Amino acid sequence: MLTMGLAVLKEHFPFLKVETYAVQEPCWTSALPQILRSLGFKRAVLKNPSTAWGGYSRGFPADICLWEGPDATTIPLVPRYDCEELYQVAN
């Protein structure tokens, strides 16, 4: 899906450079740093907008850190901040 989305963007906006991966749902694989780098991404944002279908990433006490994949590929990212509280919606 990621490559399909990039292809559609390139089709409609041929001069657009997509360099930042920003996740809406916190669903990813540990190999994502390598995948993102191979697709030309330079940075990532793992903050999510209060949706939690797949859970939340652990908070981290830094503004920017390096996300390291199992093959040692890294990509700078903005984490979910350590000070953010998790809210639960009552049914």
C-alpha positions as CSV (number, residue, x, y, z in Angstrom):
1,M,0.0,0.0,0.0
2,L,2.8,2.4,0.8
3,T,4.4,2.1,-2.7
4,M,0.9,2.3,-4.3
5,G,0.2,5.6,-2.5
6,L,3.6,7.0,-3.5
7,A,2.9,6.0,-7.1
8,V,-0.5,7.9,-7.0
9,L,1.2,11.0,-5.5
10,K,3.9,10.9,-8.2
11,E,1.2,10.5,-10.9
12,H,-0.7,13.6,-9.8
13,F,2.2,15.7,-8.4
14,P,5.3,14.7,-10.4
15,F,7.6,17.2,-8.7
16,L,6.5,16.4,-5.1
17,K,9.2,14.9,-2.9
18,V,7.8,12.7,-0.1
19,E,10.5,12.5,2.5
20,T,8.6,12.1,5.8
21,Y,6.6,9.1,6.8
22,A,3.8,10.0,9.3
23,V,1.7,7.2,10.7
24,Q,-1.9,7.6,11.5
25,E,-2.4,4.2,12.9
26,P,0.4,2.8,15.0
27,C,0.8,-0.4,13.0
28,W,4.3,-1.1,11.8
29,T,6.9,-3.7,11.5
30,S,10.4,-3.6,13.0
31,A,11.8,-3.6,9.5
32,L,10.1,-0.3,8.7
33,P,13.3,1.8,9.0
34,Q,14.9,-0.3,6.3
35,I,11.7,-0.2,4.1
36,L,11.4,3.6,4.5
37,R,15.0,4.2,3.7
38,S,14.8,2.0,0.6
39,L,11.8,4.1,-0.6
40,G,13.7,7.4,-0.1
41,F,12.2,8.6,3.2
42,K,14.5,10.7,5.3
43,R,12.5,10.8,8.6
44,A,9.4,9.4,10.4
45,V,6.8,10.6,12.8
46,L,5.2,8.0,15.1
47,K,2.9,10.3,17.0
48,N,-0.7,9.3,16.3
49,P,-3.9,11.3,16.5
50,S,-5.7,9.5,19.4
51,T,-6.6,6.4,17.4
52,A,-5.4,3.1,19.0
53,W,-6.7,0.2,16.9
54,G,-3.3,-1.4,17.0
55,G,-2.1,0.0,20.3
56,Y,0.2,2.9,21.1
57,S,4.0,3.2,20.8
58,R,5.8,3.6,24.1
59,G,6.4,7.2,25.1
60,F,10.0,8.4,24.7
61,P,11.6,11.3,26.6
62,A,13.1,13.1,23.6
63,D,11.9,15.3,20.8
64,I,13.7,13.4,18.1
65,C,15.5,10.0,18.3
66,L,16.8,7.4,15.9
67,W,14.6,4.4,15.1
68,E,16.8,1.4,14.5
69,G,15.6,-1.7,12.7
70,P,16.9,-5.3,13.2
71,D,19.4,-4.8,10.4
72,A,20.8,-1.7,12.1
73,T,19.2,0.7,9.5
74,T,18.3,3.9,11.3
75,I,15.9,6.8,10.5
76,P,15.3,9.9,12.6
77,L,11.8,10.1,14.1
78,V,9.5,12.1,16.3
79,P,8.2,9.6,18.9
80,R,5.1,9.7,21.0
81,Y,6.3,11.9,23.9
82,D,6.8,10.4,27.3
83,C,4.6,13.1,28.9
84,E,1.5,12.3,26.8
85,E,-1.3,10.6,28.6
86,L,-3.4,7.8,27.0
87,Y,-7.1,8.4,27.1
88,Q,-9.7,5.7,27.0
89,V,-13.2,6.3,25.5
90,A,-16.0,4.9,27.6
91,N,-18.6,2.9,25.7
